[in-house]
Amino acid sequence: MDGAWCSYEKTGEIGFSMVLYLALMCVVFPSISVSQKSNAQNEIVRLVDGKNPYEGRVEISHSGIWGTICDDKWTDREAGVICHMIGAMRENASVRKFSKFGNGVGSIWLDEVSCIGNETSIVDCSHTMWGINDCTHAEDVGVICVPHSDTTINPSPVTTLPKFYVAPQENIVPWGHSFQLICFTPSDNIPTSYGQIVWCKNDVIFFNQSTESHNSTSQWTYSVDHALSIHTATYTCGFEQCQKSLATVEVTEIPENECKLVQVQRPDCEMDKINEVGAEINLLAEGMTKPSDIHHVIKTALPKIAAVVKDGITNAQSLDRTVDIIHKMATKAEASNVTLHPKTFVTLVDHLLSTNRTTAWQNKSTPVESSVNKILQAVSTFGNVVAKTVTLNENVTFTTDNFVMTVARETRDKSIQFPEEEESDGTYLVLPPQLQINQSDFSYVATKFKSISEILSGGATSINTMVDDSVVSDVLALSLNGEKQHFNLKPGLHLSFTHPKHDMTKAGTECVYWNANKTKGSHWSTEGCVATRPGENVTDCLCDHLTNFAVLARPYQKETDEPEALKWISLIGCCISVFFCVITVVIFLVLWRFIRSDMNLLVIHLCLSIALAYTLFVAGVERTENKVTCLIITVFLQYLFLVVFCLMLDIGIYYFVHVTLVKISFLSANRFTSKSRKTLFLLIAYGLPAVITGITLSLTYPSNYHPKNICWLSYDTGALYGFLVPVAFVVLINFIIVITLVVTMYSTQLASTGTIRRKAVMGIRSISTLLPVMGITWLFGFLSISEDVIVFQYIFAILNSLQGFFIFLSNCVFNKKVIEIITRKSPKQSTITHSSQDKMSFVANSEVGDEILNEITKKLSVKKSGRIKAQNRSLYN
């Protein structure tokens, strides 16, 4: 594909993500650029400000907005393509560079255009992405074309644009007074069926009017009832794009806190002033100006936004927009090697972090983490910009009411201490020499934020009365050579924090860092940091990486005797289950030649899976000291417990086919049971859990798979649903199967004519056989989610931790077949035929096997009832 989308050459200027996007677009969606090319000819280009329709500045329309093209790489080949598009000859076309036909205004849409010469549209040529360039309007390209010899009419759909003017040209307006600007043109050639009149402020379109909205004298007006500081600007107008003729407005006598004075008349005053600066910064973020222009825009925009913040921000939406502007400004300055005025920027951030001046922090109804994250990033980026100007052994310190910053350059054998000991106020950091740094010297940016904790907590809070986690210290930040997260520090970073005194029996303190996670959202994390000396009002930390650090107070949750008792019940029950599962497997293996069947094979696999899962759970669920080990333990725990439930699902299906389905449709059941299905059962048991575990791990790996304090699936990130959803499905299916089994059992003649006592005994024995191997007891687990229903938690802990013991009772102690073989009461059963492989201990233990078989045989009216009865008796013997 050689189209415009796939021909970008300046990959280094747009970043890896854009390169990857382009690659995907070219490989997967090659038709996109083709469809754009087909609509280009005779519709999207025009020549402007030439002496005739065949010469002028080249302008191209993109998304309905006209813009110019930079003259970089232009030759007569590119000019020929433009001439072809307007209906002129390719031959003898010539290019005119350096804005020969005057500077355009607005967007510069294309740059680095390179054509072969036979393209039908300029967008078919190689060029940058739309709007990506390093040019100014002084480099707008123009062309001169030669029309065909038989041309008698203007082939271009758009002729030279009429001139537009703004009057009055100079306006000095006292603050609070009204003013009006008039846009007019002496030309009568203004189309009314399409297009619009646009107004630009400082070369940015901010207002538009339809061509039919003019007054009786063909003039368009822009009126302001109450002049504010944001109205000081240069204004232009034009048809679809602004032209060069401009008017200036200067608002004088501007009072302090002007927005508060006009809050009734202009409730959006604060936001309007912020958006005024935001419009300019958005252009910078889109990469539509070169470094000299970036410097100019930032130089003028920074004082404007600083003035707004100085007056105080009361609106939460205005706060978010302001923080976004500061973040973009700092990011663009660092990327373009443009300086930020230090005093203005530092004062701006200080005012923004002041909760007294920026009252919007308390008024925000949405979480403040996103705004705080951008401020932290902007301050760090500003420090990196300053670091580029600092020489060896030089340091620059900025001190304000709400934060302190030091930027310095040192040799690599020097340690860092910030702040200086006499200025630390008990909160400081020390980084020993990092000899693994390859350079002879390094720069660092160290910052202490004094009000972040108050902003995040919504105000000062006593540690002893808080109910949620809360930052209770200043925030310390450190970056080396512009790297905000330098991992594997050797030696580690030492930090010491002072904080309000607290009762250590009610709340603990943890060393945390600010994790700017895009998927989970920004949050405090303990990864890589440990508290070496937690205390009542001082906490020392050791961290192996760099970023923003603080102390988090975490109130202790009051533990009752019940959870401790539940813990011991679960531990003892798991050990008992493992022991009896092993005993059950040993007994079945010793008697295997007498009891060989698919059902008993599933029981053996179930016992082995339970034993492995419980053993790994008891031994490894709290092994969090090693991240890799903990991850592996979590993976195997999820897999093994899912195997347990899939085996219980297999057993449920087995029971359903051999009892309920036989009752409903003997022929269908016989087709299924005519041969061993152990391969299918084991494939479900071990294959499905592997798929579910793999999907869960791939969606949440690495940091969201398990919490940091336990080797089990994380609930907060949703990984736990990779276990709960399959478990709920199995429990629901097996619960339905149990109901059908009980209904089938009680529909027999023996059940309908037996005594009440015998019915009760039969039901209890059957249910006791089914529950341990079908996972129905997990219903109590779902009922015990609420901590208030403690009885269900006890029932759940007892029944499930003793599952192996109950399996041993139902399949060994109360299994008539096993007992008879062990006691040698039935010598004839020393050999088992193939037809008796599928046994049903549930039916045998319920004492109704023969009756079910007789009733089914009678209902089906099978003539060869003797043969079928003999054959199926083995199913329930």
GUTORGU-976072 format. One line per 4 residues: number of its first residue (from 1); their letters; for each residue x, y, z of C-alpha. Coordinates in steps of 0.001 Angstrom, whole numbers. Layout:
// GUTORGU-976072
NUM> a> X Y Z  ...
This chain:
// GUTORGU-976072
1> mdga> 0 0 0  1489 3348 -1033  -1254 5646 236  -1066 8574 2545
5> wcsy> -1771 6677 5732  1111 4246 5195  3789 6611 3933  4712 8503 7060
9> ektg> 8490 8755 7439  8992 10815 10613  8224 7942 12990  10552 9337 15568
13> eigf> 8410 12425 15946  5102 10766 16698  6147 7911 18983  5887 4165 18989
17> smvl> 2130 4020 19644  1392 6007 16494  3772 3837 14462  2007 713 15708
21> ylal> -1361 2289 14897  -207 3059 11349  1103 -453 10884  -2217 -1954 11951
25> mcvv> -4139 419 9719  -2004 -519 6705  -2094 -4274 7284  -5655 -4752 8504
29> fpsi> -7601 -1881 6949  -5848 -1006 3666  -9080 181 2106  -9437 3185 4403
33> svsq> -6933 5397 2664  -8127 4278 -763  -11643 5422 -42  -10332 8790 1048
37> ksna> -8316 9221 -2142  -11246 8546 -4410  -13117 11568 -3115  -10196 13958 -3284
41> qnei> -10073 15151 -6873  -11751 18494 -7719  -13162 18723 -4204  -10527 19325 -1562
45> vrlv> -7895 21711 -2966  -7940 25307 -4113  -5487 28041 -5074  -5795 31274 -3101
49> dgkn> -4479 34855 -3495  -3107 34390 -7018  -3600 36674 -9995  -5729 34103 -11773
53> pyeg> -7451 30809 -10955  -4347 28804 -11972  -1922 30148 -9430  -1885 30837 -5726
57> rvei> -1321 29397 -2277  -2328 25726 -2056  -5077 25047 462  -6662 21700 1241
61> shsg> -9848 20832 3119  -9763 18229 5867  -12802 17394 8020  -14505 20461 6551
65> iwgt> -11726 22861 7621  -9391 24558 5146  -5663 24626 5831  -2333 25045 4062
69> icdd> 515 22694 3076  4160 23109 4107  6669 23520 1265  9203 20976 2592
73> kwtd> 10323 18539 -197  8111 20222 -2819  9199 20041 -6462  7431 20491 -9780
77> reag> 6144 16885 -9466  4022 17783 -6456  2918 20998 -8181  1822 18924 -11204
81> vich> -450 16795 -9010  -2133 19932 -7648  -2566 21321 -11171  -4111 18036 -12279
85> miga> -6584 18212 -9383  -7876 21645 -10435  -8174 20589 -14088  -4930 22072 -15409
89> mren> -1956 20359 -17089  633 18387 -15117  3320 19575 -17501  5055 22904 -16935
93> asvr> 3679 23168 -13400  6006 25063 -11089  6263 25341 -7301  6566 28560 -5287
97> kfsk> 7973 28252 -1760  8258 30478 1295  4709 31781 1150  5084 33413 -2239
101> fgng> 1322 34065 -2295  1129 35241 1311  757 33532 4667  -2293 31455 5307
105> vgsi> -4036 31213 8670  -5353 28344 10731  -4141 24778 10321  -1137 23504 8380
109> wlde> -2543 20164 7337  293 18410 5472  4089 18316 5573  6904 16354 3917
113> vsci> 4825 15773 770  6615 13637 -1834  4977 12479 -5085  5958 10271 -7991
117> gnet> 4116 12586 -10359  1305 10425 -11686  -979 10539 -8617  -4551 11719 -9069
121> sivd> -4670 13425 -5678  -2114 15028 -3400  -3260 12771 -544  -2053 9785 -2610
125> csht> 1499 11065 -2178  3746 10337 774  3136 12819 3587  2868 13168 7343
129> mwgi> -279 12517 9297  -2888 15253 9071  -1901 18211 11244  1585 16847 12085
133> ndct> 4283 19298 10954  7226 21452 11996  6385 24476 9843  4925 27953 10126
137> haed> 2732 29792 7648  5868 31475 6309  6496 28124 4596  3076 27783 2913
141> vgvi> 3532 26324 -544  2085 27806 -3751  1946 26603 -7358  1569 28046 -10829
145> cvph> -325 25881 -13330  -782 25962 -17103  -4379 25374 -18231  -5283 23085 -21118
149> sdtt> -5418 24831 -24474  -9160 24234 -24860  -10022 25600 -21397  -12478 28451 -21591
153> inps> -13933 28441 -18070  -12494 28355 -14612  -12074 24644 -13757  -11669 25158 -10034
157> pvtt> -14863 24864 -7967  -13555 27558 -5609  -12173 30818 -6933  -10002 33336 -5157
161> lpkf> -11649 34152 -1844  -13123 37595 -1255  -11339 39844 1212  -12818 40221 4683
165> yvap> -12129 42981 7176  -12844 43611 10865  -13747 47030 12192  -12959 49004 14230
169> qeni> -9304 47957 13974  -8192 49319 17352  -10363 49049 20452  -9570 50102 24007
173> vpwg> -12425 48947 26237  -12711 49574 29984  -13403 46451 32007  -17124 45729 32302
177> hsfq> -18110 47821 29281  -19575 46476 26065  -18006 46427 22609  -18886 45210 19136
181> licf> -16781 44070 16158  -18031 44052 12576  -16923 41605 9875  -17571 42773 6298
185> tpsd> -16433 42319 2718  -16773 44598 -329  -17352 41552 -2529  -20820 40426 -3580
189> nipt> -19581 36941 -4464  -20462 35244 -1141  -22215 31880 -1481  -25281 31575 728
193> sygq> -26133 27927 118  -23063 26566 1920  -20128 27648 4076  -19962 29888 7118
197> ivwc> -18347 33025 8435  -15764 32204 11117  -14225 34418 13783  -10716 33835 15135
201> kndv> -9174 35064 18355  -5379 34942 18313  -5602 32762 15153  -7921 30216 16835
205> iffn> -11506 29829 15595  -13895 30499 18483  -17178 31550 16842  -18984 31022 13545
209> qste> -22078 32372 11810  -24016 31303 8767  -23503 33326 5618  -27206 34244 5699
213> shns> -27040 35732 9218  -25673 39100 8060  -27519 42339 8690  -29115 44557 6060
217> tsqw> -25734 45958 5013  -24095 42490 4573  -22177 42681 7812  -21654 40109 10531
221> tysv> -21252 41230 14133  -19630 39873 17306  -20904 41561 20467  -19756 41430 24092
225> dhal> -21906 42931 26852  -19331 42752 29653  -15652 43001 28664  -13300 40785 30688
229> siht> -9574 40181 30589  -10060 37204 28277  -11339 39529 25566  -7937 41163 25147
233> atyt> -6813 39642 21838  -6476 40079 18082  -9578 39245 16049  -9994 38211 12400
237> cgfe> -12829 36810 10323  -13416 35254 6910  -15359 32788 4806  -14630 29291 6195
241> qcqk> -11208 30454 7397  -9867 33562 9038  -7922 36068 6971  -5019 38365 7728
245> slat> -6844 41639 8254  -7261 41981 11992  -8570 44155 14772  -7221 44446 18303
249> vevt> -9143 44701 21552  -7473 45739 24787  -9497 45558 27994  -8255 47977 30636
253> eipe> -8842 48602 34341  -9141 44881 35093  -9855 44322 38817  -8602 41409 40903
257> neck> -10910 38414 41203  -12939 39645 38272  -14893 36425 37962  -16155 36719 41536
261> lvqv> -17382 40237 40764  -19422 39039 37773  -20468 35670 39168  -24140 36467 38697
265> qrpd> -23861 37918 35181  -21151 35492 34027  -21272 32246 36041  -18971 30637 33467
269> cemd> -16360 33391 33691  -13803 31181 35429  -14201 28365 32927  -14154 30748 29961
273> kine> -10815 32189 31045  -9351 28711 31482  -10663 27532 28122  -9074 30589 26538
277> vgae> -5657 29295 27548  -6665 25695 26887  -7383 26415 23223  -3801 27581 22713
281> inll> -2295 24665 24661  -4376 22152 22710  -2725 23356 19527  654 22686 21106
285> aegm> -369 19212 22218  -1421 18404 18646  2082 19275 17397  925 21955 14965
289> tkps> 3673 24520 15718  7464 24435 15773  9713 25088 18825  9858 28853 18408
293> dihh> 6072 29002 18338  5835 26630 21311  8077 28926 23323  5955 31933 22395
297> vikt> 2641 30257 23243  3869 28880 26580  5459 32214 27450  2113 33973 26991
301> alpk> -174 31180 28247  1637 30454 31513  999 33900 33069  -2637 33757 31961
305> iaav> -3368 30465 33676  -1326 31573 36703  -3515 34663 37013  -6668 32523 36974
309> vkdg> -5306 30223 39686  -4160 33195 41761  -7741 34459 41887  -8809 31069 43227
313> itna> -10633 28188 41546  -13992 27289 43037  -15428 25041 40333  -14439 21366 40154
317> qsld> -14671 21298 36349  -12434 24361 36159  -9933 22644 38451  -9740 19551 36255
321> rtvd> -9299 21672 33138  -6566 23776 34774  -4621 20730 35910  -4900 19250 32427
325> iihk> -3542 22462 30865  -570 22585 33253  207 18925 32579  118 19408 28795
329> matk> 2181 22579 29010  4942 20919 31044  4965 17811 28860  5242 19849 25662
333> aeas> 7973 22046 27111  10088 19029 28060  9587 17320 24688  10487 20493 22754
337> nvtl> 13373 21639 24986  11476 24813 25793  11992 26489 29162  9226 27310 31596
341> hpkt> 9501 30511 33609  10474 29012 36988  9004 31621 39312  5680 31751 37459
345> fvtl> 5323 27960 37279  6284 27401 40929  3861 30095 42113  1141 28600 39929
349> vdhl> 1566 25123 41446  1785 26551 44966  -1538 28361 44511  -3105 25287 42954
353> lstn> -2077 23103 45916  -3404 25618 48424  -6694 24276 49758  -7557 27753 51051
357> rtta> -7116 29397 47646  -8256 26484 45455  -11502 25671 47236  -12542 23364 44380
361> wqnk> -10574 20553 46067  -13255 20387 48762  -16092 20882 46253  -15172 18000 43977
365> stpv> -17835 15318 43935  -15564 12980 41954  -12292 11424 43176  -9304 13767 43115
369> essv> -6712 11076 42333  -6600 11821 38605  -5964 15544 39164  -3372 14850 41860
373> nkil> -1610 12433 39539  -1327 15056 36786  22 17643 39229  2688 15226 40451
377> qavs> 3663 14461 36860  3688 18135 35846  5925 19130 38769  8315 16269 38027
381> tfgn> 8402 17245 34339  9076 20871 35273  11982 19673 37403  13381 17753 34428
385> vvak> 13163 20903 32282  15096 22847 34923  17621 19992 35283  18694 20455 31666
389> tvtl> 20008 23920 32550  21824 22956 35775  25597 22437 35664  27730 20015 37678
393> nenv> 27744 20611 41469  25032 23244 41078  21627 23057 42724  18471 25144 42463
397> tftt> 15880 25140 45249  12313 26441 45123  10535 26928 48449  6834 27734 48758
401> dnfv> 4106 27238 51337  2877 23985 49805  5932 22325 48279  9720 22427 48192
405> mtva> 11835 21362 45214  15575 20928 44678  17106 20345 41254  20815 19490 41162
409> retr> 23583 17715 39255  26160 15620 41131  28912 13104 40426  27750 9501 40710
413> dksi> 29751 8859 43884  27704 11438 45808  24700 10627 47957  21474 12619 47990
417> qfpe> 19852 14060 51078  16712 16108 50693  15791 18472 52208  18911 19662 53964
421> eees> 19003 18412 57558  18196 21785 59098  15181 22183 56786  13859 18628 56870
425> dgty> 11380 19060 59739  11786 15343 60388  10638 14328 56890  13505 13617 54516
429> lvlp> 15027 11113 52107  18575 9785 51666  19800 7933 48578  23270 6367 48871
433> pqlq> 25592 6508 45813  24295 4460 42898  27526 3228 41341  25629 1215 38729
437> inqs> 24831 4472 36889  26857 4399 33681  27412 8170 33525  30033 10082 35458
441> dfsy> 27382 12437 36823  23621 12542 37171  20827 15029 37709  18075 14610 40239
445> vatk> 14786 16276 41104  13613 15991 44717  10286 17391 45909  8358 17512 49158
449> fksi> 4611 18151 48861  3052 19462 52053  -668 19554 51199  -1229 16440 49057
453> seil> -2309 14379 52069  -4916 16981 53005  -6209 17105 49432  -6494 13329 49175
457> sgga> -8201 12966 52550  -10540 15922 52001  -9185 17695 55071  -7213 17008 58206
461> tsin> -8202 13789 59956  -7213 12250 63271  -5554 8892 62774  -7248 7479 65869
465> tmvd> -10757 8228 64541  -10365 7401 60847  -12143 4382 59410  -10435 4159 56003
469> dsvv> -6844 4166 54765  -5459 7696 54598  -2161 9438 53827  -981 11133 57011
473> sdvl> 2443 12483 56018  4013 14824 53505  4788 13321 50104  8434 12908 49071
477> alsl> 9368 12490 45405  12677 11717 43700  13722 11120 40097  17173 10555 38562
481> ngek> 18121 11739 35078  14470 12323 34273  13454 8751 35175  10445 8767 37470
485> qhfn> 10701 5057 38368  14282 3765 38559  13922 201 39808  16496 -1973 41545
489> lkpg> 18190 760 43515  21307 -643 45187  21487 397 48004  17840 1277 48504
493> lhls> 16220 4641 49138  15839 5558 52827  12907 7764 53807  11770 9131 57144
497> fthp> 8335 10657 57724  6856 12511 60651  3103 12308 61072  457 12932 63740
501> khdm> 822 10737 66789  -1506 7757 66833  -2454 4796 68993  -542 1867 67475
505> tkag> -3145 -552 68807  -5831 1079 66651  -3990 1786 63394  -804 737 61677
509> tecv> 1372 2681 59239  2647 1487 55885  5234 2915 53482  3577 3452 50107
513> ywna> 4296 4954 46714  2022 6592 44181  1271 4047 41445  2 5833 38330
517> nktk> -1683 2756 36882  -3696 3431 33716  -5890 334 33999  -6655 331 37731
521> gshw> -6363 4066 38199  -3822 5951 40313  -3527 4600 43843  -1114 4081 46747
525> steg> 817 798 46663  3250 -886 49053  5157 -2771 46357  8908 -2391 46765
529> cvat> 8640 -479 50073  8862 -1717 53651  8551 76 56983  11854 -440 58813
533> rpge> 10790 1487 61929  7074 2152 62339  6317 4421 65259  3645 6551 66852
537> nvtd> 4690 9738 65054  7760 8737 62981  7976 6027 60329  11167 5016 58502
541> clcd> 10960 3327 55111  13225 1515 52655  12250 1381 48951  13938 -168 45919
545> hltn> 12641 2290 43309  11888 5965 42716  8635 7887 42476  6372 9678 45002
549> favl> 6320 8273 48555  4260 8768 51709  3039 7029 54868  -406 5449 54793
553> arpy> -2320 4941 58035  -4446 1815 57981  -6933 1401 60867  -7007 -2094 62296
557> qket> -10234 -3954 61744  -11522 -5276 65017  -11273 -9021 64950  -13756 -11128 66821
561> depe> -13398 -14622 68206  -15554 -16016 65400  -13079 -15447 62506  -10255 -16976 64615
565> alkw> -12425 -19989 65349  -13338 -20294 61700  -9658 -20188 60793  -8861 -23140 63079
569> isli> -11925 -25066 61948  -10822 -24663 58327  -7207 -25605 59078  -8064 -28722 61082
573> gcci> -10787 -29725 58622  -8437 -29400 55652  -5869 -31638 57329  -8554 -34225 58130
577> svff> -9834 -34063 54533  -6379 -34618 53084  -5833 -37645 55361  -9128 -39340 54506
581> cvit> -8818 -38539 50805  -5510 -40384 50791  -7097 -43312 52723  -9970 -43443 50202
585> vvif> -7565 -43523 47254  -5494 -46288 48878  -8595 -48433 49539  -9904 -47963 46005
589> lvlw> -6549 -48832 44466  -6211 -51998 46583  -9725 -53124 45608  -9573 -51745 42064
593> rfir> -9947 -55083 40246  -13184 -55649 42146  -14682 -52140 41893  -13368 -50926 38528
597> sdmn> -15822 -48364 37056  -15957 -44859 35595  -17656 -43632 38741  -14972 -44892 41072
601> llvi> -12261 -43550 38761  -13812 -40094 39101  -13891 -40491 42890  -10162 -41319 42907
605> hlcl> -9350 -38247 40811  -11591 -36115 43033  -9830 -37270 46194  -6388 -36662 44703
609> sial> -7380 -33148 43536  -8856 -32256 46931  -5734 -33506 48717  -3395 -31517 46461
613> aytl> -5535 -28357 46564  -5952 -28378 50352  -2263 -29148 50941  -1155 -26302 48667
617> fvag> -3732 -23977 50237  -2594 -24633 53812  1120 -24523 52981  1279 -21736 50444
621> vert> -1634 -19293 50598  348 -16880 52803  3744 -17248 51060  3788 -13668 49769
625> enkv> 7456 -12896 50379  8417 -13982 46851  6312 -12530 44020  7008 -15295 41493
629> tcli> 6358 -18065 44014  3128 -16427 45131  1980 -16066 41512  2678 -19762 40802
633> itvf> 851 -20827 43975  -2186 -18736 42995  -2251 -20225 39496  -2122 -23796 40798
637> lqyl> -4696 -23103 43512  -7167 -21740 40970  -6505 -24652 38629  -6727 -27393 41269
641> flvv> -9928 -26063 42857  -11500 -25716 39407  -10466 -29323 38689  -12242 -30357 41888
645> fclm> -15449 -28679 40777  -15252 -30000 37219  -14868 -33528 38636  -17938 -32915 40782
649> ldig> -19736 -31772 37623  -18661 -35037 35925  -20042 -37021 38842  -23304 -35089 38683
653> iyyf> -23650 -35846 34964  -22812 -39490 35664  -25566 -39744 38284  -28066 -38001 36037
657> vhvt> -27472 -40347 33104  -27477 -43543 35180  -30572 -42735 37222  -32768 -39897 35982
661> lvki> -32172 -40416 32257  -32765 -44162 32633  -36103 -43350 34218  -36985 -40904 31428
665> sfls> -35494 -42584 28359  -33829 -45951 28771  -32632 -46074 25165  -30896 -42694 25394
669> anrf> -29234 -43675 28656  -28167 -47004 27210  -26467 -45300 24236  -24431 -43174 26618
673> tsks> -23536 -46000 29021  -22827 -48630 26372  -19116 -47838 26601  -16761 -46151 29022
677> rktl> -16813 -42327 28968  -13809 -41803 31207  -11829 -39996 28476  -14602 -37426 28033
681> flli> -15009 -36977 31777  -11282 -36474 32381  -10974 -34072 29447  -13679 -31890 31012
685> aygl> -12118 -32223 34462  -8586 -31156 33495  -8998 -29255 30223  -11719 -26752 31114
689> pavi> -9951 -25501 34298  -6760 -24951 32291  -8637 -22753 29814  -10391 -20729 32548
693> tgit> -7163 -20277 34529  -5295 -19184 31403  -7956 -16621 30500  -8047 -15209 34040
697> lslt> -4263 -14945 34175  -3990 -13287 30760  -6611 -10663 31650  -5151 -9741 35049
701> ypsn> -1410 -10508 34825  859 -9451 36420  -195 -7032 39155  -3959 -7630 39205
705> yhpk> -4060 -11436 39492  -3680 -11719 43249  -3514 -9197 46115  -166 -8503 47703
709> nicw> -1084 -9937 51121  -2296 -13392 50046  -1615 -15922 47287  -5185 -16196 46061
713> lsyd> -7272 -14494 43399  -7901 -10780 43840  -11478 -9673 44424  -10854 -5953 43800
717> tgal> -9552 -6507 40262  -12168 -9105 39340  -9756 -12052 39084  -11772 -13920 41730
721> ygfl> -14678 -14119 39287  -12534 -16535 37284  -13246 -18952 40127  -16630 -17891 41489
725> vpva> -18482 -17925 38156  -17488 -21541 37221  -18201 -22667 40814  -21646 -21077 40769
729> fvvl> -22378 -22776 37446  -21332 -26231 38725  -23244 -25834 41986  -26395 -24755 40115
733> infi> -26232 -27677 37657  -25529 -30235 40372  -28274 -28797 42591  -30770 -29370 39771
737> ivit> -29398 -32877 39239  -29781 -33705 42962  -33428 -32625 42819  -34052 -34893 39805
741> lvvt> -32304 -37789 41560  -34399 -37411 44699  -37604 -37131 42657  -36650 -40260 40697
745> myst> -35824 -42167 43866  -39131 -41322 45580  -41142 -42196 42482  -40298 -45890 42875
749> qlas> -42830 -48356 44194  -40768 -49043 47298  -40582 -45363 48171  -44315 -44874 47631
753> tgti> -45307 -47916 49765  -42543 -47882 52387  -42919 -46674 55943  -42186 -43093 56905
757> rrka> -39110 -44193 58829  -37751 -46098 55868  -38433 -43163 53555  -36545 -40848 55908
761> vmgi> -33580 -43206 56242  -33497 -43710 52484  -33509 -39949 51855  -30816 -39199 54430
765> rsis> -28500 -41903 53147  -28956 -40791 49540  -28375 -37117 50271  -25350 -37962 52418
769> tllp> -23901 -39864 49497  -24522 -37087 46973  -23546 -33904 48792  -19816 -34552 49371
773> vmgi> -19086 -35445 45728  -21304 -32858 44025  -20295 -29621 45766  -23803 -28672 46887
777> twlf> -22427 -27534 50235  -20978 -24498 48446  -24464 -23034 48567  -23646 -22175 52191
781> gfls> -20564 -20369 50910  -22674 -18031 48814  -25074 -17563 51729  -22168 -16658 54055
785> ised> -21005 -13640 52021  -22653 -11353 54583  -20589 -11219 57761  -23798 -10822 59753
789> vivf> -24939 -14383 58974  -22244 -16113 61018  -24088 -19435 61200  -23697 -19999 57455
793> qyif> -19973 -19279 57720  -19605 -22025 60327  -21680 -24498 58301  -19680 -23708 55182
797> ailn> -16313 -24050 56958  -17236 -27387 58560  -18825 -29045 55530  -16228 -28015 52968
801> slqg> -13093 -28414 55042  -14284 -31956 55926  -15263 -32848 52362  -12594 -35556 52128
805> ffif> -13836 -37135 55360  -17439 -37242 54082  -16291 -38789 50791  -14512 -41502 52793
809> lsnc> -17660 -42221 54813  -20014 -42439 51828  -17671 -44336 49484  -15874 -46621 51931
813> vfnk> -17605 -46970 55303  -21229 -46974 54021  -20562 -48470 50598  -22024 -51972 50716
817> kvie> -19936 -53194 47839  -16660 -52126 49424  -17628 -53555 52813  -18655 -56891 51289
821> iitr> -15378 -57204 49407  -13312 -56291 52449  -15198 -58705 54727  -15359 -61335 51941
825> kspk> -19068 -61832 52465  -19688 -62182 48727  -17188 -64582 47112  -19043 -64467 43814
829> qsti> -18118 -60843 43437  -14432 -61597 43218  -14793 -61189 39471  -16687 -58362 37893
833> thss> -18020 -58418 34354  -17741 -55479 31977  -21481 -54848 32181  -21157 -54055 35894
837> qdkm> -18470 -51389 35538  -20892 -48490 35925  -22082 -48799 39484  -24283 -46456 41405
841> sfva> -23401 -46364 45083  -26035 -43703 45668  -28822 -46073 44552  -27301 -49059 46251
845> nsev> -27067 -47222 49553  -30659 -46020 49239  -31924 -49640 49109  -34147 -49011 46095
849> gdei> -31958 -50216 43237  -34031 -53281 42387  -37322 -51434 42703  -36213 -48644 40330
853> lnei> -35024 -51201 37832  -38260 -53248 37999  -40477 -50192 37630  -38525 -48840 34650
857> tkkl> -38590 -52250 32988  -42360 -52549 33409  -42987 -49048 32046  -40940 -49705 28925
861> svkk> -42769 -53061 28375  -39632 -54616 26993  -40283 -58201 25897  -36844 -59406 26736
865> sgri> -37185 -58060 30195  -35096 -60811 31693  -32043 -59931 29599  -32433 -56199 30047
869> kaqn> -33110 -56581 33748  -29981 -58659 34161  -27987 -56191 32133  -29196 -53099 33998
873> rsly> -29157 -54679 37435  -25407 -54147 37270  -25991 -50422 37091  -27568 -50353 40546
877> n> -26301 -53477 42198
